[in-house]
Amino acid sequence: MSQTDSYDDTYTESQVIMTTVKIIAPFTLTYGMFMSLHGADTPGGSFQGGAIIGVTVLMLAFAFGIEPTRQWLKNSFVVGLVTGGVTIFIATGLATMALGGSFLEYDAFSETFGIAHYWGMEAIEVGGVALIVAGVVITLFFATAAGFTPERNRREDEPLEGVSDDD
């Protein structure tokens, strides 16, 4: 393929797809949150729930366009999802250490506060894993959608391949 050839990647709206996504997206988002909130209790859990939440954003991007979705869902929000999940995970582990237990030893919560160790696990499952998975799914999709071009990976002082100063 020569440099003059290009793909037509113009976005075309489909009223059927847009209407279907408008109807289905609230249900998939609700189901993803349901799965996340039942992280340690039922089959499924926060990993699957986070994946469903992330895929709901992908569905919106396919229906309404990748760039409009990327502009609507700010990069700082997606980074905040992953960072918040990691922060909750680490904070829960450090809290158990501060209470005299090992890292993520949930029994320290029940000994100190009189609450079941279940709540420490829920903090990790819902607050940590679901946020991280949803953020990573969205990030990988936007990174893949941006594509890879040699120009994007090239330093500014490097010439393009196949292009000489004589041209």
Secondary structure as GFF3:
##gff-version 3
##sequence-region A 1 167
A	DSSP	alpha_helix	15	37	.	.	.	ID=ss1
A	DSSP	alpha_helix	46	64	.	.	.	ID=ss2
A	DSSP	alpha_helix	66	72	.	.	.	ID=ss3
A	DSSP	alpha_helix	75	98	.	.	.	ID=ss4
A	DSSP	alpha_helix	107	113	.	.	.	ID=ss5
A	DSSP	alpha_helix	118	122	.	.	.	ID=ss6
A	DSSP	pi_helix	123	130	.	.	.	ID=ss7
A	DSSP	alpha_helix	131	146	.	.	.	ID=ss8
A	DSSP	alpha_helix	150	153	.	.	.	ID=ss9
###
